[in-house]
């Protein structure tokens, strides 16, 4: 039962991420590639809260999806209660760390620290 819920989360995060990344790519196509990478353009994107929110959601979805996938792969390599707990807690900690670090950029720009 628990594994089926985890796989539903995995599939759901994949589908949601595909949709949002498609929107992200379409928004990037509205300006030239080189122009979209200019400092002023990047800062403007982070200050536009709806877009920054979408980037945050993409970060969260991909972090959950990626670390859940890594967790499943690592659990297939070895069995054991202690190992499974270590892998699960390690993946959750790494996921949270990545989300916090990624969110830091958006927060710093919006607080004027960039």
C-alpha positions in Angstrom: 0.0 0.0 0.0 2.7 2.5 1.0 4.8 1.8 -2.1 1.8 2.4 -4.4 1.2 5.8 -2.7 4.9 6.6 -3.2 4.7 5.6 -6.9 1.6 7.7 -7.4 3.5 10.7 -5.9 6.3 9.9 -8.3 4.0 9.8 -11.4 2.1 12.9 -10.2 5.2 15.0 -9.7 6.4 13.9 -13.2 3.2 14.9 -14.9 3.0 18.2 -13.1 6.7 19.0 -13.7 6.3 18.3 -17.5 3.4 20.7 -17.7 5.1 23.5 -15.8 8.5 23.0 -17.5 6.6 23.3 -20.8 5.2 26.6 -19.7 8.6 27.7 -18.5 10.2 26.9 -21.9 7.3 28.6 -23.8 7.9 31.8 -21.7 11.6 31.6 -22.5 10.8 31.5 -26.2 9.2 34.9 -26.0 12.7 36.5 -26.0 16.0 35.4 -27.5 18.1 32.9 -25.7 21.1 35.2 -25.1 18.7 38.0 -24.0 17.0 35.7 -21.5 20.3 35.0 -19.8 21.2 38.6 -19.3 21.5 39.7 -15.7 18.7 42.3 -15.8 16.3 39.8 -17.5 17.0 37.1 -14.9 16.5 39.5 -12.0 13.3 40.7 -13.6 12.0 37.1 -13.8 12.7 36.5 -10.1 11.0 39.8 -9.2 7.9 38.8 -11.2 6.2 36.9 -8.4 3.9 34.7 -10.5 6.8 33.5 -12.6 9.1 33.1 -9.5 6.3 31.1 -7.9 6.2 28.8 -10.9 9.9 28.3 -10.7 9.6 27.5 -7.0 6.9 24.9 -7.7 9.1 23.4 -10.5 12.0 23.2 -8.0 9.9 21.5 -5.4 8.3 19.0 -7.9 11.6 18.1 -9.5 13.3 17.7 -6.1 10.5 15.4 -4.9 10.5 13.4 -8.1 14.3 13.1 -8.4 15.0 12.1 -4.8 12.1 9.7 -4.7 13.5 8.1 -7.9 17.0 7.9 -6.3 15.5 6.4 -3.2 13.7 3.7 -5.2 17.0 2.9 -7.0 19.0 2.7 -3.8 16.4 0.5 -2.1 16.6 -1.9 -5.0 20.4 -2.3 -4.5 20.2 -3.5 -0.9 17.6 -4.6 1.7 17.3 -4.1 5.4 15.3 -2.0 7.8 18.2 0.2 9.0 19.4 0.7 5.4 15.9 1.6 4.1 15.5 4.1 7.0 18.9 5.7 6.3 18.2 5.9 2.5 14.7 7.4 3.1 15.7 9.9 5.7 18.8 10.8 3.7 16.8 11.4 0.5 14.3 13.6 2.4 17.1 15.6 4.0 18.9 16.1 0.7 15.6 17.1 -1.0 14.8 19.7 1.7 18.4 21.0 1.5 18.1 21.4 -2.3 14.7 23.2 -2.0 16.0 25.5 0.7 19.2 26.3 -1.3 17.2 26.9 -4.5 14.6 29.0 -2.8 17.4 31.2 -1.4 18.0 32.8 -4.8 14.4 34.0 -5.3 14.3 35.2 -1.7 17.5 37.1 -2.0 16.5 38.9 -5.2 13.1 39.9 -3.8 14.7 41.2 -0.5 17.2 43.3 -2.5 20.2 41.3 -1.6 21.3 40.5 -5.2 
